[in-house]
């Protein structure tokens, strides 16, 4: 360097120390942690050093509540809990236990504070805030899950409901219901719901669900074949959970179904739940203090004694006046009205929730009280009882008619359900081989015939108590009816005489009589109106009566020194097949039924107006295939009885052969009394028919077993004073489907049927109709109206009605008692009889 000099030849440099003497210990806010539903999960908080040090760093952690609570409520408390960061490492994880629950709540927080006495560290961020994320579904009330319509508005969605009480526990689920204090104000929403668990219901911890538990349920709302359920899988997880929150809770107040409460509704225009009678009670607790079973058990291959139909209000699911529910009237039959279809009737499945009830057999007419819940299965609403008390004396079959008095003349009627022999007589004339329709082998099997005869014998003897005269329907021919008479006698019954006249039925079934000659004499049986024809819309002029009315005249000799004259007409009129359908076949059948009834009414009136028969008791019996009121088309029984109303009946066959209007006053006058009206309403039935009304009233296929009167006893004015009572012999319409099966050919099983040796058949299930017996007390003693001369002999049977002659001596056998043989007395007698 040129031109420079050195002033100072020395210099000093500084090295800056950028190393801290101690590491910095800090804690950071963790990632928010979901709480879960049950158990303990860990939320991880990280403590870290600014750099690794040569020795272990020890510190402690203390938690503090924010909005979250420690002490195992929301998280597990830590108090000065010691942690270590090993030498050479820079961090450690701090796990905090998070307590799972199913409570719908806001996200919650707590804090962690770290402290350390280690000389190797200094504290940086010493407090962290941890967030517990609420992952619970909001609590949804049962009424919101159910909604106020036919289906849940939340179907297919995850739901959580809590604070509800278990009311019924079954093998694959249970019902829960809102406590009384939390019920909503909407009458169309149900407060209960069924929880489906696939197998025996348990809580998440494995303990069994019990009635009276308060529970929280997390699952999926579903419509299982239109029944609202909450489905919870057997594998419990964040979306499937059942936990108990209290035990021994009072059950919600049960809704009462009874005539007093007015529930369920009997009016299809004002149903209890708007468009249905039971949807707003689905899953709810129901009390039935006085219910009635209206049919025996249905039979299924997997449930031999299945559901029964019940009327919670205690009635008997009776057919009522009018056209069939679902039909409408017109101006021509408006007075008939429309039957309501018995909307109050539903099914009861006693073993749905209580498997030990499997095999419980019911007969129609059984009275009971019960508590349970409303469910829905196989397209219709059901009642699932938790408690059931049966009135024992009502669950009995058979129920015989009352014992008749010695002076009672008993007149019965019984459709024996195709009593046919085993002879193959097809193509031999009027008798057709169509009696038993399964196979030819079964048709000609003598075992079938033997069993049928034994069944009918048992029923007639044990249930109908061997009436003096029994009008029978659906008998193939006289020879098989004679075999039945012989069977009855050999079984210990009376030595009946059989009577039958072949009719016009293409299937070969006819009407006939069994008459006890020990008590009925001077018998004569004549087929009436058999030659009458009508212009059939489908085939032209043909016989009107398939089974012409069969007239029996006779004298009842059950009272000493008296032979009481009487007459019986046995009818089997056209079936109701197709009548409720307004098509060509329905109109044809309506017309034929009307014309048959009009013909029979003409016969009745001829007897009533003939001076030789007007004062003789006339009893009209039979399977009339008609109700005791109009069906809106042809009131068969009303026409025969003299109470027909043109404004309530109509028909329109294609050939206009009739419009089912009389157009004149009733043919029969004075009117006949229907003995059925003497029975309590719940006993007014002889046949059961299960109606299917289709998809109505919340059901996908509403079935209703309906009890109806098809078999009648009508009495003229002369018979009415003698009438002492009527009863149906119960043993056919009321029994279960399984009983029908095992008591009949070809599935007969003596043990299952309840047959006890030496009997070979049961009186049960002998037919599909119940027979009936009317009692007429022929003892006129003390009745001045029936016995004018008070000699104990009824006037119509008295050979001298103006002078007492209890011995009825008639030495010259002229039909006039000896005391009336003088001219004056004879004239008085003759005048008295004719007047």
Secondary structure as UniProt FT lines:
FT   STRAND          23..27
FT   STRAND          33..34
FT   STRAND          40..49
FT   STRAND          57..65
FT   TURN            70..73
FT   STRAND          81..85
FT   TURN            87..88
FT   STRAND          91..99
FT   STRAND          108..115
FT   TURN            119..120
FT   STRAND          121..123
FT   STRAND          127..133
FT   HELIX           142..146
FT   TURN            153..156
FT   STRAND          158..169
FT   STRAND          173..177
FT   HELIX           180..182
FT   TURN            187..188
FT   STRAND          192..196
FT   TURN            204..205
FT   TURN            211..212
FT   STRAND          214..224
FT   TURN            225..226
FT   STRAND          227..231
FT   TURN            238..239
FT   STRAND          240..246
FT   STRAND          255..256
FT   TURN            259..262
FT   TURN            268..269
FT   TURN            272..273
FT   HELIX           279..281
FT   STRAND          285..293
FT   TURN            301..302
FT   TURN            304..305
FT   STRAND          308..311
FT   TURN            312..313
FT   TURN            325..326
FT   TURN            331..333
FT   HELIX           334..336
FT   TURN            343..344
FT   STRAND          345..348
FT   TURN            350..351
FT   HELIX           355..357
FT   TURN            358..359
FT   TURN            364..365
FT   STRAND          367..377
FT   TURN            378..379
FT   STRAND          380..390
FT   HELIX           392..394
FT   TURN            406..407
FT   STRAND          408..419
FT   TURN            426..427
FT   HELIX           440..443
FT   HELIX           446..458
FT   HELIX           459..463
FT   STRAND          469..475
FT   HELIX           478..490
FT   TURN            491..492
FT   STRAND          496..500
FT   TURN            506..507
FT   STRAND          510..516
FT   TURN            517..519
FT   STRAND          520..527
FT   TURN            530..531
FT   STRAND          533..536
FT   TURN            537..539
FT   STRAND          540..543
FT   STRAND          550..556
FT   TURN            560..561
FT   STRAND          564..572
FT   TURN            577..580
FT   HELIX           584..609
FT   TURN            611..615
FT   STRAND          617..623
FT   HELIX           636..641
FT   HELIX           646..648
FT   TURN            654..655
FT   STRAND          673..674
FT   HELIX           675..678
FT   HELIX           681..683
FT   STRAND          687..692
FT   TURN            697..698
FT   STRAND          703..708
FT   STRAND          711..715
FT   HELIX           717..720
FT   TURN            721..722
FT   STRAND          723..728
FT   TURN            733..734
FT   HELIX           737..742
FT   TURN            745..746
FT   HELIX           750..753
FT   TURN            757..758
FT   TURN            764..765
FT   STRAND          772..777
FT   TURN            781..782
FT   TURN            784..786
FT   TURN            788..789
FT   HELIX           795..797
FT   TURN            799..802
FT   TURN            806..807
FT   TURN            811..812
FT   HELIX           818..820
FT   HELIX           823..834
//
